[in-house]
Amino acid sequence: MKILIFNTLFYPNEIGGAEISVKELAIQYENLGHEVFIVSIGKKHEKYDYEGIKCYTIPHNNLYWSIDSKKYDRKIRYIWHLVENFNLLQFFSVMRIVNAIRPDIIHANNTAGFSIFIPIVSKILGIKSIKTLRDYYDICLSGTRFKNGSKCEITCKECLVANTPKRMSLKLYDSITSISQSMADIFQSEGFGRISIVYNGISKNHTELFYIRDPEKNLNFGFIGRDSPEKGLNLLIESFIELSKIKQSIELTVAGNNGDKYRSYKYENISFLGYIEKEDFYKEIDMLVVPSLWDEPFGRVIIEASLRGIPVIVSKNGASRELLKLGVIGLEFDGSQSDLIKAMGDSLLRFDELRVSSKKRVSNLEDIFSVEKSANKYISLIERINEKYRS
């Protein structure tokens, strides 16, 4: 079967968990014997191979490449979205590639930069399509449902009006899936119908389990990710500083694209590593903290840590709480600084218990979040869609 995947970014342009999840899914499709093509957005036309997958990059044909959005002010970003809604250059780019490949199915993921035309092209050419929701791009201008320091409980009028074409386009897909139930619930509350749940799969070859902690060393909390307001890094740093006033035997390791605003300060017992290989990061920490202030769509790092037997502290926002219910071992907090300090303090008292429990849950989590299981669920869905189409 020919599977054509659309995702805003693809290797080597990876900035978050979505790109890694799409990459691992594509590789698994290939392992199952399917012919896989991937189209992403860049600055120019490119064609290359990655792990046997045929990859295409098309220009953004807009004011700027979407990953550069933070460089521009609000007015320019709003104009970008207006162009994005009806970017005819992207219509012809998408049409040309789909018509040339003639896939059996189109699997759209993050679609910022492609305009609204992926499902429209699929309808014109008679090709079935599915959409996997990985962020809030189709209903929110920022893609995060986070504004002025807090998450959005309802869609604001500005996003509702500006995203009307995207919302209409989303309903044209033959099937919609979500990487978590919590995100599906938000989209369904916005008027979208049945949404299937297919959790992200995590490749087993990315896990290295169970290092032995040196009891002579301080307990090390860890954060990995980009420095965006919705990710809650500032909340974590402030909470850690307060806790360290009464608990001296703790450390905080921060990895990822965190910017220079933190690294320019000298915090005692806080290390800012910048970009680091994930295996090297997870070997350094004892507890992962994911202090998300938005409704986290999934939380890939939570599963990555758990597959290494590392317990977590997560906020109650979005899919983070959902993952705890599925068997991830850890503590949760309500999003406030006082409750995060309490959760971190409790984790010190319960660390041995949490660590043992986390190790025991690994095999079960490997099954739930297997990339093989994820790919097979998508293949089953695709087969049902095509069977219905043939009948």
C-alpha positions as CSV (number, residue, x, y, z in Angstrom):
1,M,0.0,0.0,0.0
2,K,1.2,3.5,-0.8
3,I,0.9,5.8,2.2
4,L,1.5,9.5,1.7
5,I,2.2,11.3,5.0
6,F,1.9,15.1,5.4
7,N,3.5,16.8,8.4
8,T,4.7,20.4,8.8
9,L,8.2,19.3,9.7
10,F,10.2,16.2,9.2
11,Y,13.8,15.1,9.7
12,P,16.2,16.9,9.9
13,N,13.9,19.8,10.9
14,E,12.6,18.4,14.2
15,I,11.6,20.7,17.1
16,G,9.4,18.5,19.2
17,G,7.7,15.2,19.9
18,A,5.3,15.4,16.9
19,E,8.1,15.1,14.4
20,I,9.7,12.2,16.3
21,S,6.4,10.4,16.5
22,V,5.6,10.9,12.8
23,K,9.1,9.7,11.9
24,E,8.8,6.5,14.0
25,L,5.4,5.8,12.6
26,A,6.6,6.2,9.1
27,I,9.5,3.8,9.7
28,Q,7.1,1.3,11.1
29,Y,4.8,1.6,8.1
30,E,7.9,0.9,6.0
31,N,8.8,-2.1,8.2
32,L,5.3,-3.5,7.6
33,G,6.0,-3.6,3.9
34,H,4.2,-0.4,2.8
35,E,5.6,2.2,0.4
36,V,5.9,5.4,2.4
37,F,6.2,9.0,1.2
38,I,6.5,12.1,3.4
39,V,5.8,15.7,2.5
40,S,6.9,18.6,4.8
41,I,7.3,22.3,4.7
42,G,10.6,24.1,4.2
43,K,12.1,27.1,2.4
44,K,12.6,25.4,-1.0
45,H,11.8,22.3,-3.0
46,E,13.8,19.3,-1.9
47,K,13.7,15.6,-2.5
48,Y,15.7,13.0,-0.4
49,D,15.5,9.6,1.1
50,Y,15.4,8.8,4.8
51,E,15.5,5.2,6.0
52,G,14.0,4.1,2.7
53,I,11.3,6.7,2.9
54,K,10.9,9.0,0.0
55,C,10.8,12.6,1.4
56,Y,9.7,15.8,-0.3
57,T,9.9,19.4,1.0
58,I,7.8,22.2,-0.5
59,P,8.3,25.9,0.1
60,H,6.1,27.6,2.6
61,N,5.0,30.3,0.1
62,N,4.0,32.6,2.9
63,L,5.5,35.5,4.8
64,Y,7.7,33.2,6.7
65,W,8.4,29.6,7.6
66,S,6.1,28.6,10.4
67,I,8.9,27.6,12.8
68,D,10.2,31.2,12.6
69,S,6.8,32.7,13.8
70,K,8.2,33.9,17.1
71,K,10.5,36.3,15.2
72,Y,7.5,38.3,14.0
73,D,5.0,40.5,15.8
74,R,1.3,39.7,16.3
75,K,0.1,41.7,13.2
76,I,2.5,39.9,10.8
77,R,1.5,36.5,12.3
78,Y,-2.2,37.3,11.8
79,I,-1.6,38.1,8.2
80,W,0.3,34.8,7.9
81,H,-2.8,33.0,9.1
82,L,-5.0,34.9,6.6
83,V,-2.7,33.8,3.7
84,E,-2.6,30.3,5.2
85,N,-6.4,30.0,5.0
86,F,-6.5,30.3,1.2
87,N,-2.9,29.9,-0.1
88,L,-3.5,28.8,-3.7
89,L,0.2,28.2,-4.2
90,Q,0.0,25.4,-1.7
91,F,-3.1,24.0,-3.4
92,F,-1.1,23.5,-6.6
93,S,2.0,22.2,-4.7
94,V,-0.1,19.6,-2.8
95,M,-2.1,18.7,-6.0
96,R,1.1,18.2,-8.0
97,I,2.7,15.8,-5.4
98,V,-0.5,13.8,-4.6
99,N,-1.3,13.4,-8.3
100,A,2.3,12.2,-9.0
101,I,2.4,9.7,-6.2
102,R,-1.3,8.6,-6.4
103,P,-1.2,7.0,-2.9
104,D,-3.8,4.6,-1.5
105,I,-4.2,6.8,1.5
106,I,-3.2,10.3,2.7
107,H,-2.3,10.5,6.4
108,A,-2.2,14.2,7.5
109,N,-0.7,15.1,10.8
110,N,0.4,18.6,11.7
111,T,-0.6,20.7,8.7
112,A,0.5,24.3,9.4
113,G,2.0,25.6,6.2
114,F,-0.1,23.4,3.8
115,S,-3.1,25.7,3.9
116,I,-6.5,24.0,4.0
117,F,-6.1,22.0,0.8
118,I,-5.0,18.5,1.8
119,P,-8.5,17.0,2.2
120,I,-9.8,19.1,-0.7
121,V,-7.1,17.6,-3.0
122,S,-7.9,14.1,-1.7
123,K,-11.6,14.6,-2.5
124,I,-10.8,15.9,-6.0
125,L,-8.6,13.0,-6.8
126,G,-10.8,10.4,-5.1
127,I,-8.2,9.4,-2.5
128,K,-9.2,8.6,1.0
129,S,-7.6,10.6,3.9
130,I,-7.2,10.5,7.6
131,K,-6.1,13.3,10.0
132,T,-4.2,12.8,13.2
133,L,-4.6,15.6,15.7
134,R,-1.3,16.5,17.3
135,D,-1.9,20.1,18.4
136,Y,-4.7,22.7,18.4
137,Y,-3.7,24.4,15.1
138,D,-7.1,23.8,13.4
139,I,-9.0,25.6,16.2
140,C,-6.4,28.0,17.7
141,L,-4.2,30.6,16.0
142,S,-1.3,29.8,18.3
143,G,-1.9,26.0,18.2
144,T,-1.7,25.8,22.0
145,R,-5.0,27.2,23.4
146,F,-2.8,29.2,25.8
147,K,-3.0,32.9,26.2
148,N,-1.9,35.6,28.7
149,G,-0.3,33.0,31.0
150,S,-3.2,30.6,31.2
151,K,-4.9,27.9,29.2
152,C,-8.1,28.7,27.2
153,E,-11.2,27.1,28.6
154,I,-13.2,28.1,25.5
155,T,-12.2,29.1,22.0
156,C,-12.0,32.9,21.8
157,K,-13.9,34.8,19.1
158,E,-10.7,35.8,17.3
159,C,-9.7,32.2,16.9
160,L,-13.2,31.1,16.1
161,V,-13.5,33.5,13.2
162,A,-10.0,33.3,11.9
163,N,-9.9,29.5,11.9
164,T,-13.3,29.0,10.2
165,P,-11.7,27.7,6.9
166,K,-9.5,25.3,8.8
167,R,-12.4,24.0,10.9
168,M,-14.4,23.4,7.7
169,S,-11.4,21.7,6.0
170,L,-10.9,19.4,9.0
171,K,-14.4,18.0,8.6
172,L,-13.6,16.9,5.0
173,Y,-11.2,14.1,6.1
174,D,-12.6,10.6,6.0
175,S,-11.5,9.9,9.5
176,I,-10.0,11.9,12.4
177,T,-7.8,10.4,15.1
178,S,-6.3,12.0,18.2
179,I,-3.2,11.0,20.2
180,S,-5.1,11.3,23.4
181,Q,-8.6,11.2,24.7
182,S,-8.3,14.6,26.4
183,M,-7.5,16.3,23.1
184,A,-10.3,14.5,21.4
185,D,-12.7,15.7,24.1
186,I,-11.7,19.3,23.4
187,F,-12.3,18.9,19.6
188,Q,-15.6,17.2,20.2
189,S,-16.7,20.0,22.4
190,E,-16.0,22.3,19.4
191,G,-18.5,20.4,17.3
192,F,-16.4,17.7,15.6
193,G,-17.8,14.2,15.5
194,R,-16.3,10.8,16.1
195,I,-12.6,10.9,16.8
196,S,-10.7,7.6,17.2
197,I,-7.8,7.4,19.7
198,V,-4.4,6.1,18.6
199,Y,-1.7,6.8,21.1
200,N,1.8,7.7,20.0
201,G,4.1,4.7,19.8
202,I,7.6,4.8,21.3
203,S,10.3,2.6,19.6
204,K,11.9,0.1,22.1
205,N,15.3,0.7,20.7
206,H,15.2,4.1,22.3
207,T,15.0,2.8,25.8
208,E,17.8,2.0,28.1
209,L,16.4,0.8,31.4
210,F,17.2,0.9,35.0
211,Y,20.5,2.6,35.9
212,I,21.3,2.3,39.6
213,R,21.1,5.6,41.4
214,D,24.1,6.5,43.6
215,P,22.6,7.2,47.0
216,E,25.5,9.5,47.9
217,K,24.4,12.0,45.2
218,N,21.6,14.6,45.4
219,L,18.2,13.6,44.0
220,N,18.1,15.2,40.5
221,F,14.8,16.5,39.1
222,G,14.8,16.9,35.3
223,F,13.0,19.0,32.6
224,I,13.5,18.5,28.9
225,G,11.8,20.5,26.2
226,R,11.6,23.9,24.6
227,D,11.1,27.2,26.6
228,S,7.6,28.2,25.7
229,P,5.3,29.8,28.3
230,E,2.8,27.0,28.1
231,K,5.5,24.4,29.0
232,G,5.9,25.8,32.6
233,L,9.7,25.9,32.8
234,N,9.7,29.2,34.7
235,L,7.2,27.8,37.2
236,L,9.4,24.8,37.7
237,I,12.5,26.9,38.3
238,E,10.8,29.2,40.8
239,S,9.3,26.2,42.6
240,F,12.7,24.4,42.8
241,I,14.4,27.5,44.2
242,E,11.8,27.7,46.9
243,L,12.0,24.0,47.7
244,S,15.9,24.1,47.8
245,K,15.7,26.7,50.6
246,I,14.5,23.8,52.9
247,K,15.9,20.8,51.0
248,Q,19.5,21.2,50.1
249,S,20.1,17.7,48.8
250,I,18.4,18.3,45.5
251,E,19.4,19.3,41.9
252,L,17.5,20.4,38.8
253,T,18.8,19.5,35.3
254,V,17.2,21.4,32.4
255,A,17.8,20.3,28.8
256,G,16.5,21.4,25.4
257,N,16.0,24.6,23.6
258,N,15.7,26.8,26.7
259,G,17.1,30.0,25.4
260,D,19.8,32.2,27.0
261,K,17.6,34.0,29.4
262,Y,18.0,31.2,32.0
263,R,21.6,30.1,31.2
264,S,22.8,33.7,31.8
265,Y,21.8,33.4,35.5
266,K,23.8,31.5,38.1
267,Y,21.4,29.3,40.0
268,E,22.8,27.1,42.7
269,N,22.1,23.4,42.0
270,I,20.5,24.1,38.6
271,S,22.2,22.9,35.4
272,F,21.2,24.2,31.9
273,L,22.5,21.8,29.4
274,G,21.0,23.1,26.2
275,Y,20.6,20.5,23.5
276,I,21.6,17.0,24.7
277,E,20.9,13.5,23.5
278,K,17.9,12.1,25.3
279,E,19.8,9.0,26.6
280,D,22.4,11.2,28.2
281,F,19.7,13.4,29.8
282,Y,17.7,10.5,31.2
283,K,20.9,9.0,32.8
284,E,21.3,12.2,34.7
285,I,17.9,12.5,36.4
286,D,15.9,10.7,39.0
287,M,12.5,12.3,38.5
288,L,11.1,13.9,35.4
289,V,9.0,17.0,35.9
290,V,6.5,18.1,33.2
291,P,4.9,21.3,34.5
292,S,2.7,22.0,31.5
293,L,0.3,24.9,31.9
294,W,-1.6,24.1,28.7
295,D,-3.7,21.1,27.8
296,E,-0.7,18.9,26.8
297,P,-1.8,16.9,23.7
298,F,0.2,13.8,24.7
299,G,3.5,14.2,26.6
300,R,5.9,12.0,24.8
301,V,8.7,12.7,27.3
302,I,6.5,11.2,30.1
303,I,6.4,7.9,28.3
304,E,10.1,8.0,27.4
305,A,11.0,8.5,31.1
306,S,8.6,5.9,32.3
307,L,10.0,3.3,29.9
308,R,13.3,3.9,31.6
309,G,11.8,3.3,35.0
310,I,11.9,7.0,35.9
311,P,8.9,8.3,37.9
312,V,7.3,11.7,36.9
313,I,5.7,14.7,38.3
314,V,3.0,16.2,36.0
315,S,0.4,18.8,36.0
316,K,-3.3,17.8,35.8
317,N,-3.6,19.6,32.4
318,G,-4.5,17.7,29.3
319,A,-3.1,14.2,28.5
320,S,-0.6,14.2,31.4
321,R,-3.3,13.1,33.9
322,E,-4.6,10.6,31.3
323,L,-1.1,8.9,31.1
324,L,-1.1,8.5,34.8
325,K,-4.4,6.7,34.6
326,L,-2.9,4.4,31.9
327,G,-0.2,3.2,34.3
328,V,2.5,5.8,34.4
329,I,3.9,6.1,37.9
330,G,4.2,9.5,39.4
331,L,2.6,12.4,41.2
332,E,0.4,15.2,39.9
333,F,-0.1,18.9,40.9
334,D,-2.8,21.4,40.1
335,G,-0.7,23.9,38.1
336,S,0.1,26.2,41.0
337,Q,3.6,26.9,42.5
338,S,2.5,25.8,46.0
339,D,1.2,22.5,44.8
340,L,4.2,21.8,42.6
341,I,6.5,22.5,45.6
342,K,4.4,20.0,47.6
343,A,4.5,17.4,44.9
344,M,8.3,17.7,44.6
345,G,8.6,17.5,48.4
346,D,6.4,14.4,48.5
347,S,8.5,12.8,45.8
348,L,11.6,13.1,48.0
349,L,9.8,11.2,50.7
350,R,8.4,8.5,48.4
351,F,11.2,8.3,45.8
352,D,12.2,4.6,46.5
353,E,8.5,3.5,46.4
354,L,7.9,5.4,43.2
355,R,11.1,4.1,41.5
356,V,10.2,0.5,42.3
357,S,6.7,0.9,41.1
358,S,7.8,2.6,37.9
359,K,10.2,-0.2,37.0
360,K,7.4,-2.7,37.5
361,R,5.2,-0.9,35.0
362,V,7.7,-0.8,32.2
363,S,6.6,-4.0,30.3
364,N,2.9,-2.9,30.5
365,L,3.7,0.6,29.2
366,E,5.8,-0.9,26.4
367,D,2.7,-2.8,25.2
368,I,0.3,0.2,25.5
369,F,2.7,2.6,23.7
370,S,4.2,0.2,21.2
371,V,5.0,1.8,17.8
372,E,4.0,-1.5,16.3
373,K,0.6,-1.3,17.9
374,S,0.1,2.3,16.9
375,A,1.0,1.6,13.3
376,N,-1.3,-1.5,13.2
377,K,-4.2,0.5,14.5
378,Y,-3.7,3.1,11.7
379,I,-3.4,0.3,9.1
380,S,-6.7,-1.3,10.4
381,L,-8.4,2.1,10.2
382,I,-7.1,2.7,6.7
383,E,-8.3,-0.7,5.6
384,R,-11.8,-0.1,7.0
385,I,-12.0,3.2,5.2
386,N,-10.9,1.8,1.9
387,E,-13.1,-1.3,2.2
388,K,-16.1,1.0,2.8
389,Y,-15.0,3.1,-0.2
390,R,-14.8,0.0,-2.4
391,S,-18.2,-1.3,-1.3
